[in-house]
Amino acid sequence: MGKHVIVGAGQVGARLAGRLAGLGHDVVVVTRSGSGPEGVERVAADAADRARLTRIARGADALYNCANPPYHRWPRDWPPLAAALLGAAQDTGAALVTLSCLYGYGPVDGPMTEDLPLAAADVKGRVRARMWRDALAAHRAGRARVTEVRASDYYGPGSTDQAHLGEVRFVKPLLAGRRVPFLSDPSVPHAWTYLPDVAEALAVAGTDERALGRAWHVPTGPAVSPMEVAERLCEIAGAPPPRLYEVPRVVFTALGLVSPVMRELRETRYQFDEPYVLDSSAFQSTFGLAPTPLDDALRAVVASHRESQGRVTEATGDHSGG
């Protein structure tokens, strides 16, 4: 077993830490506050400090970039953070495993594969593309050992409030029978990546030398529309049929005037206006990891939602009958 250092303890980093610890590895989680899951070593540090991160990662087999800067601050926050992570990997010999997204491709006509050019014209897409180009250049020059694991929009237990299919924005109101706004046409097919599959793919990439030197797509199921997901979710939960509706474009634009996050989402709306399809066959065939079936994933989502609602009931003491 080896030493694995994870930068970030959010919806992916914490889950990855648990997975690696469960496999018997020594796991160190690095965050600014020193937070993280139980059962692993937790260190408070600024991961943009290359010297500090290098000391933490000394002797590590793999260094994972699971950081998540605020969405509207990517152009400012990512460059120094990515440079420090790559530098620490170069200084220690640890394999750098970067969790990334699909933004670098930009608009694509057809399924996305890892050999597509990183042709994004928007700011956030260029940021992510540059991160990978710098890492790959270091790998090819023999200065570092790197890989990148790319996922589509997350869903699953523990997904954040900002997730399109997350607990707060999607699951809870749908299962309560309320009308739920969606920021684009909810009938357009879209690739959704299940959070446990993301953590599993990262664990594989950090422990298998075959992953190094290229990018991979996390095993992801067939693209399905938000409406289809909502329908299956409500059927599985025994909830009323979903009432999902598109936010008018004029409202979407107006929200960007007061919300930095909404303003940034205008750049990536193309991902939801046309079918957004991900081909993850390379990872699946190489490492033998298949995506979790949608219905199985949604059953876990429903179970997690009911468990969280039960905790809320216990905390408030509301045990009233019907």
C-alpha positions as CSV (number, residue, x, y, z in Angstrom):
1,M,0.0,0.0,0.0
2,G,1.1,3.6,-0.6
3,K,0.8,7.2,0.4
4,H,-1.8,9.3,-1.4
5,V,-2.2,13.0,-0.9
6,I,-5.5,14.6,-1.9
7,V,-6.0,18.4,-2.3
8,G,-9.6,19.2,-1.6
9,A,-12.2,17.6,0.7
10,G,-15.4,18.4,-1.2
11,Q,-17.9,16.2,-2.9
12,V,-15.2,14.2,-4.7
13,G,-12.1,14.6,-2.5
14,A,-13.8,13.3,0.6
15,R,-15.2,10.4,-1.2
16,L,-11.9,9.6,-2.9
17,A,-10.2,9.7,0.5
18,G,-12.6,7.1,1.9
19,R,-12.1,4.9,-1.1
20,L,-8.3,4.9,-1.0
21,A,-8.4,4.4,2.8
22,G,-10.7,1.5,2.3
23,L,-8.1,0.0,0.0
24,G,-5.5,0.2,2.7
25,H,-3.6,3.2,1.6
26,D,-2.2,6.0,3.8
27,V,-4.3,9.0,2.9
28,V,-3.5,12.7,3.6
29,V,-6.2,15.3,2.8
30,V,-5.1,18.9,2.4
31,T,-7.4,21.9,2.8
32,R,-7.0,25.5,3.9
33,S,-8.9,24.8,7.1
34,G,-7.7,21.3,7.8
35,S,-11.1,19.8,7.3
36,G,-11.8,16.4,5.8
37,P,-13.3,13.0,6.4
38,E,-12.6,10.9,9.5
39,G,-10.1,8.1,9.3
40,V,-7.4,9.9,7.3
41,E,-4.7,12.4,8.1
42,R,-5.9,16.0,7.7
43,V,-3.5,18.9,7.1
44,A,-4.3,22.6,7.0
45,A,-2.3,24.3,4.2
46,D,-2.5,26.6,1.2
47,A,-2.1,24.2,-1.7
48,A,-0.9,27.1,-3.9
49,D,2.2,27.1,-1.8
50,R,4.5,24.8,-3.8
51,A,7.1,24.4,-1.0
52,R,4.6,23.6,1.6
53,L,2.7,21.2,-0.7
54,T,6.0,19.5,-1.6
55,R,6.8,18.8,2.0
56,I,3.4,17.3,2.5
57,A,3.6,15.1,-0.6
58,R,7.1,13.9,0.1
59,G,7.1,10.1,-0.3
60,A,3.7,10.0,-1.9
61,D,2.8,7.7,-4.7
62,A,0.1,10.0,-6.0
63,L,-1.0,13.6,-5.6
64,Y,-4.7,14.3,-6.5
65,N,-6.0,17.7,-7.6
66,C,-9.6,17.6,-6.3
67,A,-9.7,21.4,-5.5
68,N,-12.7,23.4,-6.4
69,P,-12.1,27.2,-6.6
70,P,-15.2,29.4,-6.7
71,Y,-16.7,29.1,-10.2
72,H,-16.4,32.8,-11.0
73,R,-12.8,33.0,-9.8
74,W,-11.3,30.2,-12.0
75,P,-9.1,32.6,-14.1
76,R,-7.6,34.1,-10.9
77,D,-7.4,31.0,-8.6
78,W,-6.6,28.1,-10.9
79,P,-3.2,29.1,-12.5
80,P,-1.2,29.4,-9.2
81,L,-2.9,26.4,-7.7
82,A,-2.3,24.2,-10.8
83,A,1.3,25.4,-11.0
84,A,1.9,24.5,-7.3
85,L,0.4,21.0,-7.7
86,L,2.5,20.3,-10.9
87,G,5.6,21.7,-9.2
88,A,5.1,19.5,-6.1
89,A,4.6,16.5,-8.4
90,Q,7.9,17.4,-10.2
91,D,9.7,17.9,-6.8
92,T,8.5,14.6,-5.2
93,G,8.0,12.2,-8.1
94,A,4.3,11.6,-7.1
95,A,2.0,11.0,-10.0
96,L,-0.3,14.0,-10.4
97,V,-3.9,13.0,-10.9
98,T,-6.1,15.9,-11.9
99,L,-9.8,15.9,-11.7
100,S,-11.1,17.9,-14.6
101,C,-14.2,18.6,-16.6
102,L,-15.2,18.8,-20.3
103,Y,-15.0,22.6,-20.7
104,G,-11.7,22.5,-22.6
105,Y,-13.3,20.9,-25.6
106,G,-15.7,23.8,-26.1
107,P,-18.9,23.2,-28.3
108,V,-18.7,19.8,-29.9
109,D,-20.9,18.2,-32.6
110,G,-21.2,14.6,-31.5
111,P,-19.8,12.4,-28.7
112,M,-16.8,13.7,-26.9
113,T,-13.7,11.6,-26.9
114,E,-10.3,12.2,-25.3
115,D,-8.5,12.8,-28.6
116,L,-10.6,15.8,-29.5
117,P,-8.7,19.1,-29.6
118,L,-9.0,21.4,-26.6
119,A,-10.6,24.2,-28.7
120,A,-12.7,26.1,-26.1
121,A,-12.9,29.8,-26.8
122,D,-14.5,30.8,-23.4
123,V,-12.4,31.9,-20.4
124,K,-13.1,28.8,-18.2
125,G,-12.5,26.4,-21.0
126,R,-9.2,28.0,-21.8
127,V,-8.1,27.9,-18.2
128,R,-8.7,24.1,-18.0
129,A,-7.1,23.5,-21.3
130,R,-4.0,25.4,-20.3
131,M,-3.7,23.4,-17.1
132,W,-3.6,20.1,-19.0
133,R,-1.2,21.3,-21.7
134,D,1.2,22.5,-19.0
135,A,1.0,19.1,-17.2
136,L,1.3,17.1,-20.3
137,A,4.3,19.1,-21.5
138,A,6.0,18.3,-18.2
139,H,5.2,14.6,-18.5
140,R,6.6,14.5,-22.1
141,A,9.7,16.3,-21.0
142,G,10.2,13.7,-18.2
143,R,9.8,16.2,-15.4
144,A,6.6,14.8,-14.0
145,R,4.2,11.9,-14.2
146,V,0.6,13.1,-14.9
147,T,-2.8,12.0,-15.9
148,E,-6.2,13.8,-16.0
149,V,-9.6,12.4,-15.4
150,R,-12.5,14.3,-16.9
151,A,-16.2,14.1,-15.9
152,S,-19.4,15.6,-17.0
153,D,-21.9,17.3,-14.5
154,Y,-22.0,15.4,-11.3
155,Y,-25.0,13.8,-9.6
156,G,-25.5,11.5,-6.7
157,P,-25.6,11.5,-2.9
158,G,-23.5,14.4,-1.5
159,S,-23.6,16.5,-4.7
160,T,-23.3,20.2,-3.9
161,D,-26.1,22.8,-4.0
162,Q,-24.7,24.2,-7.3
163,A,-25.1,20.8,-9.0
164,H,-27.9,20.9,-11.7
165,L,-29.2,17.6,-10.3
166,G,-28.2,18.3,-6.7
167,E,-30.2,17.7,-3.6
168,V,-31.3,21.4,-3.0
169,R,-31.9,22.5,-6.6
170,F,-33.4,19.3,-8.0
171,V,-34.0,16.3,-5.8
172,K,-35.7,17.8,-2.7
173,P,-38.2,20.1,-4.5
174,L,-39.1,17.4,-7.1
175,L,-39.8,14.8,-4.5
176,A,-41.9,17.3,-2.6
177,G,-44.1,17.8,-5.7
178,R,-43.0,21.4,-6.3
179,R,-42.3,23.1,-9.6
180,V,-38.6,23.1,-10.4
181,P,-36.8,25.6,-12.7
182,F,-34.1,24.4,-15.0
183,L,-31.7,26.8,-16.7
184,S,-32.2,25.5,-20.2
185,D,-34.5,23.1,-22.2
186,P,-35.0,20.1,-19.9
187,S,-35.8,17.8,-22.9
188,V,-32.2,18.0,-24.3
189,P,-30.0,14.9,-23.7
190,H,-27.0,15.5,-21.4
191,A,-24.3,13.3,-20.0
192,W,-24.3,13.0,-16.2
193,T,-21.5,11.5,-14.2
194,Y,-22.2,9.7,-10.9
195,L,-20.1,10.9,-8.0
196,P,-19.0,7.4,-6.7
197,D,-17.9,6.6,-10.3
198,V,-15.7,9.7,-10.2
199,A,-14.0,8.7,-7.0
200,E,-13.5,5.2,-8.3
201,A,-12.0,6.4,-11.5
202,L,-9.6,8.7,-9.7
203,A,-8.5,5.8,-7.4
204,V,-7.8,3.7,-10.4
205,A,-5.9,6.4,-12.2
206,G,-3.7,7.0,-9.1
207,T,-2.8,3.3,-8.6
208,D,-2.4,2.1,-12.2
209,E,0.6,3.2,-14.2
210,R,-1.3,2.7,-17.4
211,A,-3.3,5.8,-16.7
212,L,-0.2,8.1,-16.9
213,G,0.6,10.3,-19.9
214,R,-3.0,11.0,-21.2
215,A,-6.4,12.1,-20.3
216,W,-9.4,9.8,-19.5
217,H,-13.2,10.2,-19.3
218,V,-14.9,8.9,-16.1
219,P,-17.2,6.0,-17.0
220,T,-20.5,7.8,-17.7
221,G,-23.8,6.4,-18.9
222,P,-25.8,7.3,-22.0
223,A,-26.9,11.0,-22.2
224,V,-30.4,11.5,-20.9
225,S,-32.4,14.7,-20.5
226,P,-33.0,16.3,-17.2
227,M,-36.7,15.6,-17.7
228,E,-36.0,11.9,-18.1
229,V,-33.9,11.9,-14.9
230,A,-36.7,13.7,-13.1
231,E,-39.3,11.2,-14.3
232,R,-37.2,8.2,-13.2
233,L,-36.4,9.9,-9.9
234,C,-40.0,10.5,-9.1
235,E,-41.1,7.0,-10.2
236,I,-38.4,5.4,-8.0
237,A,-39.4,7.5,-5.0
238,G,-43.2,7.2,-5.5
239,A,-43.4,10.9,-5.8
240,P,-45.8,12.9,-8.0
241,P,-44.9,13.3,-11.7
242,P,-42.2,16.0,-12.0
243,R,-42.9,19.6,-12.9
244,L,-39.7,20.8,-14.5
245,Y,-39.7,23.9,-16.5
246,E,-37.2,26.0,-18.5
247,V,-36.2,29.4,-17.1
248,P,-36.9,32.0,-19.8
249,R,-33.7,33.2,-21.4
250,V,-34.5,36.8,-20.5
251,V,-34.7,35.8,-16.8
252,F,-31.5,33.8,-17.1
253,T,-29.7,36.8,-18.5
254,A,-31.2,39.1,-15.8
255,L,-30.0,36.8,-13.0
256,G,-26.5,37.2,-14.3
257,L,-26.6,40.9,-13.5
258,V,-26.8,40.1,-9.7
259,S,-25.2,36.7,-9.4
260,P,-21.5,36.1,-10.4
261,V,-22.2,32.4,-10.8
262,M,-25.2,32.9,-13.0
263,R,-23.1,35.4,-15.0
264,E,-20.4,32.8,-15.6
265,L,-23.0,30.1,-16.6
266,R,-23.9,32.1,-19.7
267,E,-20.5,31.1,-21.2
268,T,-21.3,27.4,-20.8
269,R,-25.0,27.4,-21.6
270,Y,-24.1,25.7,-24.9
271,Q,-23.6,22.5,-22.9
272,F,-27.3,22.3,-22.3
273,D,-28.8,23.9,-25.4
274,E,-27.6,21.0,-27.6
275,P,-27.1,17.3,-26.9
276,Y,-24.0,16.8,-24.7
277,V,-22.7,13.3,-25.1
278,L,-19.6,11.7,-23.5
279,D,-17.8,8.7,-24.8
280,S,-16.0,7.0,-21.9
281,S,-15.3,3.7,-23.7
282,A,-11.5,4.1,-23.4
283,F,-11.4,4.0,-19.6
284,Q,-14.0,1.3,-19.5
285,S,-12.2,-1.0,-21.8
286,T,-8.8,-0.3,-20.4
287,F,-9.6,-0.6,-16.7
288,G,-12.8,-2.7,-16.7
289,L,-14.9,-0.1,-14.8
290,A,-18.5,0.5,-16.0
291,P,-20.7,3.4,-15.1
292,T,-23.3,2.8,-12.5
293,P,-26.7,2.3,-14.1
294,L,-29.0,5.3,-13.9
295,D,-31.7,3.6,-11.9
296,D,-29.3,2.2,-9.4
297,A,-27.7,5.6,-8.9
298,L,-31.1,7.3,-8.5
299,R,-32.2,4.7,-5.9
300,A,-29.1,5.7,-3.9
301,V,-30.0,9.4,-4.4
302,V,-33.5,8.7,-3.0
303,A,-32.2,6.7,-0.1
304,S,-29.7,9.5,0.8
305,H,-32.5,12.1,0.5
306,R,-34.8,10.1,2.9
307,E,-31.9,9.6,5.3
308,S,-31.2,13.3,5.4
309,Q,-34.9,14.1,5.8
310,G,-35.0,11.7,8.7
311,R,-32.1,13.5,10.3
312,V,-33.9,16.8,9.9
313,T,-37.0,15.4,11.5
314,E,-35.1,14.0,14.5
315,A,-33.2,17.3,14.9
316,T,-36.4,19.4,14.9
317,G,-38.5,16.9,16.9
318,D,-41.3,17.0,14.3
319,H,-42.9,13.5,14.5
320,S,-46.4,14.6,13.7
321,G,-48.7,12.1,11.9
322,G,-50.8,12.7,8.8
